[in-house]
Amino acid sequence: MAKNILVLSLLVITCALVAAFEPSPLQDFCVADPSSSARVNGLACMDPKLAQADHFVFSGLHVAGNTSNPLGSRVTPVTVAQIPGLNTLGIALARIDYAPWGVVPPHVHPRATEILTVIEGSLEVGFVTSNPDNRLISKVLQKGDVFVFPVGLIHFQRNVGHGNAFSISGLSSQNPGVITIANTVFGSNPAIADDLLAKAFQVDKSVVGQLQAKF
């Protein structure tokens, strides 16, 4: 049954993200050439005559990720970094595995809308709208449910079931990017001034120092 849901979810994701394809492609494909010194918005194309099947394939999405970490989750991305043939196509995938009560902490994809399908388990998901409302929109999803996170909005996932869970996400960019809020704010390099963060979050500087040491 899980296999059927997985296949259906991938079909839904593919159809939903057709509109995300970059407009007016001028060639059949643009396999990424990470060794190129060209500076473009994205990755330069290799000579199409050199393209091979391996440039368009990724293996292992059926394998569960290792969730033995403090968050209890693991993301297996399938972006242009894993499939060079995705370059310029405006689409990517990710498998997310969750231990019981594991979380994907609040984060943002600056370049992509995400559509998530639950394959196994129960997930609490949600996103927060922009200022000034900052409204939380959340729901508990069951196997087969689909949820959309609009581009650029802070969102999260949490396993609220008694066993392991996993989901598949489609993203409307071959390079969606991810900004994890806590890591970015408290773990920047160099660090943001602790007095600035203390004032911004209305907490004592010692609290900021503890968080910066953690991240």
Disulfide bonds with the S-S distance in Angstrom:
Cys30-Cys45 1.80
